[in-house]
Amino acid sequence: MLQYTIRRALLLVPVLLGVTLVVFLVSQLTADPTKVILGQHATAQQMEALRHELGLDKPIYQQYGLYVLRLLRGDLGRSWLTDAPVAEEIRVRFPHTIELTLVSIILAVFFGVLVGVISAVKQYSLFDHLSMLGALLGVSMPIFWLGLMLMNLFSVRLGWFPISGRIDLQLEFDFKTQFYLLESLLRGNWSIFKSLLEHIALPAVALAASSTALIARMTRSSVLEVIRQDYIRTARAKGLAERMVIYKHALKNALIPVVTVIGLQFGSLLSGAVLTETVFSWPGIGSLAVAAIQNADTPLVQGTVLLVAAVFVLVNLVVDILYAYLDPRIHYT
């Protein structure tokens, strides 16, 4: 198992290098940094001096080499707009996106697997038809449209949830970290925790809708395939309770394709957070990336894209390890 994990981890190195190369080359096609930093009225001498200071007058392969060396030191550069370190701006924003994504994936996995299993067990029933219709609608609805509809219904018309933001501004709480939800839970401040849950509810539901639908459809098809196997009939013939047969024997063996979808959906939720955070004014990395793109702040765009790509790659590593845990035969291949 350890050797399998090490082999999979080593495969991440060329993938991450490829990501850095693509991000670097795309950044070369964006706005001229000297115009962004100095403005449109800068002289040619000022622009040339800044290009030399930033190393933009060097050959592109040297620029890429220096870029990779800075990344290895943990230096993501400085924002052209605020002159603040990109790593610091990401450090402040990323925990908010992580909390939103984790809540969304928990909702998606819980309801997706539950609905998928019930639909498979009750195949062609009314519940099966309604749940698969709901899954089709969930896959079809754009995140931004669903977010606006949820906001209009539950915030504007019914007033059950806040329209936007992270927490009620009138509440005072000395946060030590940016993981507000987790910190308030661990410190037992229930009024703050309740406010945070109310603010995260609609963005999490909007973000989780599509993933829930995909997980439900994949779980249903995978469980349907497994429950037709001989060992399931044998388990039933031995007199095991139907719940034990489904959840202990069938579901575990049906989880491998479901785990694949869950891993991919985690990365999709990170990218989908860009739209969700923009709609709900969520102070995460998605809204930070949108602001960076609007302001042509290339170092900040590079940093956010690299971070999301790195998280996506690490999630795939975790999925590979889960494969080996669920099916021990895999780490011998």
Sequence and secondary structure as in RCSB ss.txt:
>XXXX:A:sequence
MLQYTIRRALLLVPVLLGVTLVVFLVSQLTADPTKVILGQHATAQQMEALRHELGLDKPIYQQYGLYVLRLLRGD
LGRSWLTDAPVAEEIRVRFPHTIELTLVSIILAVFFGVLVGVISAVKQYSLFDHLSMLGALLGVSMPIFWLGLML
MNLFSVRLGWFPISGRIDLQLEFDFKTQFYLLESLLRGNWSIFKSLLEHIALPAVALAASSTALIARMTRSSVLE
VIRQDYIRTARAKGLAERMVIYKHALKNALIPVVTVIGLQFGSLLSGAVLTETVFSWPGIGSLAVAAIQNADTPL
VQGTVLLVAAVFVLVNLVVDILYAYLDPRIHYT
>XXXX:A:secstr
 HHHHHHHHHTHHHHHHHHHHHHHHHHTTS  HHHHHH TT  HHHHHHHHHHHTTTS HHHHHHHHHHHHHTT 
  B TTT  BHHHHHHHHHHHHHHHHHHHHHHHHHHHHHHHHHHHHTTTSHHHHHHHHHHHHHHHS HHHHHHHH
IIIIIIIS  S SSSSS TT     SSS HHHHHHHTT HHHHHHHHHHHHHHHHHHHHHHHHHHHHHHHHHHHH
HTTSHHHHHHHHTT  HHHIIIIIIHHHHHHHHHHHHHHHHHHHHHHHHHHHHHHT  SHHHHHHHHHHTT HHH
HHHHHHHHHHHHHHHHHHHHHHHHHH TTGGG 
